[in-house]
């Protein structure tokens, strides 16, 4: 995901997270030389894929 083009239709999300979660995200972003937002977007995509797969499995 790093180095991707600008978002097509960005929406700013304000979410309260725990200090430990923020620190973990910050460390990942720093280590991978990525933005915190990029790391969060990747995590959300993975979560959505997992959830979508579960929903499809439950409907089948």
C-alpha positions in Angstrom: 0.0 0.0 0.0 2.8 2.4 0.6 3.2 4.9 -2.2 -0.3 4.5 -3.4 -2.0 7.3 -5.3 -4.3 9.8 -3.5 -7.6 8.4 -2.2 -10.5 8.8 -4.7 -13.1 9.9 -2.2 -11.5 10.4 1.2 -13.6 10.6 4.3 -11.9 11.7 7.5 -12.6 9.3 10.4 -12.1 10.3 14.0 -12.0 7.3 16.3 -10.9 7.0 19.9 -8.5 4.1 20.4 -6.5 2.8 23.4 -3.1 4.2 24.0 -1.5 0.8 23.5 -3.3 0.4 20.1 -2.0 3.8 19.0 1.5 3.0 20.1 1.4 -0.4 18.3 0.2 1.3 15.1 2.8 4.1 15.4 5.6 1.6 15.8 4.4 -0.5 12.8 4.2 2.7 10.7 7.6 3.9 11.7 9.2 0.5 11.1 7.7 0.2 7.7 8.2 3.8 6.8 4.5 4.4 6.2 1.9 6.8 7.5 -0.2 5.8 10.4 -3.3 6.3 8.2 -1.9 3.9 5.6 -1.4 1.2 8.3 -5.0 1.8 9.6 -6.5 1.6 6.1 -4.7 -1.7 5.5 -5.9 -3.1 8.8 -9.5 -2.0 8.0 -9.3 -3.7 4.6 -8.2 -6.9 6.2 -10.9 -6.8 8.8 -13.6 -6.1 6.2 -12.4 -9.0 4.0 -12.5 -11.4 7.0 -16.0 -10.1 8.0 -17.3 -10.2 4.4 -16.1 -13.8 4.1 -17.8 -14.8 7.3 -21.1 -13.2 6.3 -21.0 -15.1 2.9 -20.2 -18.3 4.7 -23.2 -17.8 7.1 -25.6 -17.2 4.2 -24.5 -20.3 2.3 
